Amino acid sequence: MEKQYRVAISIFVTIMFLSACAMRPNNIKASYVSPLQYQDCSCNQLSEHLTVVNRKIIKVIEAQDKTADKDSVGLILRALIFFPAILLMAGGDRENELAQLKGEQQALELMAMQKGCDITEEIQQAKKQREKYDRKRSDLINQTGVGDGEVLSENVE
């Protein structure tokens, strides 16, 4: 009987540790978005759409990082005080939104390439914004040991 009790507790604790953790943005894969929805767009329109999507991606990445940070804290607290810490992990996960935006970005880039549009500047700008965000986040984590996306959001653009 005692062995069954220990097994049940072990399973319960394992489930608590593994549940409700938000994924880091780098681990979220793009959803498929058909590039055909952009086939009637001009090169300028594709460029504008891509710029907007890239800005949205940075904002959602920041929010997803913040959620993952909170979940990490919640995970530690769950290890210490179990159930009440689950409340800290409620809401904020934007995994589906980020996957959709990444898919839109890929579809826009594909359609632009198929049309022979030069979107090099937009791609480079998006890359620079992401690198800037990653550097600021890394610096913040190195300085404080905490990665809070809220601190970064005002400084990325």
N, C-alpha and C positions, 0 to 999 in steps of 0.2 A: 504494500500500500504506500509506504513512504517513497519507494522508487517511482511509482506512478505519479505521485505528487510532485516530485522533483522534475520529472519529465514534463509534466504539464506546465510548471512554472518556467522551465527552460524554454519551452515553445512560446509561451506568452511573452517572455522577455525578448526573445528573438524577433517576434512579430512586431513588438513595439519599437525595437531599434531600427527595423527595416522599413517601417511604414511611414508614409507621408513626407518623404524627403524630396524636396524640389531638385530637379536636375540642374547642373551648371549649364549655362548657355552654350559653351563649347561642345557639350555632349548632345545637344539637341540637333537632330538632322532635319533637313528641309522636307516639307511636304511637297508632293507633286502638284505643280500648278502648270496648266497647259499654256504654252506660249502663244497659242492661237488666239487667245482673247486680246492679244496686243497686235495682231497682224494688220489692223487698219490704222495703227498709230504711225505718225511720221517719226523721223529720227529725233527731232526736237521733243516731241511728246514722250517718246521712250526715255530720253535723257531726263526729262522732268519727273516722270513716274519713278525712275530709278533713284533719283535724288531724294524724293519723298520717302520711298521705301527704305532707303539706307538710313535716313534720319530716324524713322520709326524703329528700325532694327536696333539702333543704339539705345533708344529709350527703353525698349522692351528688354534688352540685355541687362541694362542697369536694374530694372525692376526684378528680373529673374534672379540676378546675383543677390539682390537684397533679400529676396525670399529664401534663397538657398542659404544665405548667411543666418537668417533667423531660424531656419530649420536645423542648421548645425548646432546653434545654441540650444534649441529645443531638444535635440538628440542628447546633448550632454546633460541637460537638466533631467531628461527622462531617465538617464542612467542613475541619477541621484535621487530623484523623488517620484519617478514614474508618472502615473496617470495625469496629474494636473498640468504637467508640461506639454501635453498634447495640445492644449488650448493655444499655446504659443505658435503652433505650426499650422493654424487654420488660415486658409486663403492666400491669395496673392500669386499663386503659381500661374505663369503665363507661357507655359511650355507649348501649348497648341498654337497660340498667337505667334510666337517666335518661329515655330516650324512653318507656319503659313507665310510669314513675311520672308523667310529665307527662300521658300519656294517661289514666291513672286519675284524676288531678286534674280534667281536663276532663270526664270522664264523671260524676264525683261532682257537680261544679258544675252540669252540665246536668240531672242527675236531681233535684237539689235545687231548681233553678228550675222544673222541670216539676211538682214536687209543691208548689210555693209555699213552700218552706222559706226561712227567713231565715238565710243563711250569710254575711252581710256581715262579721260579726266574724272568722270564720275566714279569709275572703279578705283582709281588712285585716291580720290577724296574719301571714299568709304573706308578704304584700307587705312588711311591716315587717321580717321576718326576712331576706328576700332583700336589701332595701336596706341593712340593717345589715351583712350579709356583704359586699356590694359595696363599701360605704364602707371597711370594715376592710381588704379586699383592696387597694383603691385606695391607702389610706394606707400600707400595707406596701410596695407597689410604689414609691410616691413616696419613701418613706424609704430603702429598701434597694436598689431596682432589681430586686428579686426578688419574685415572687409565690408564696409557699409556703402552700398551703391548710392544711397541718398546723398551722401557727401559729394559724390562725383558728378551727379546729374547736372548741376549748374555750371560745371567747368569744362564740359566735353566739346560743346559746339564751338 
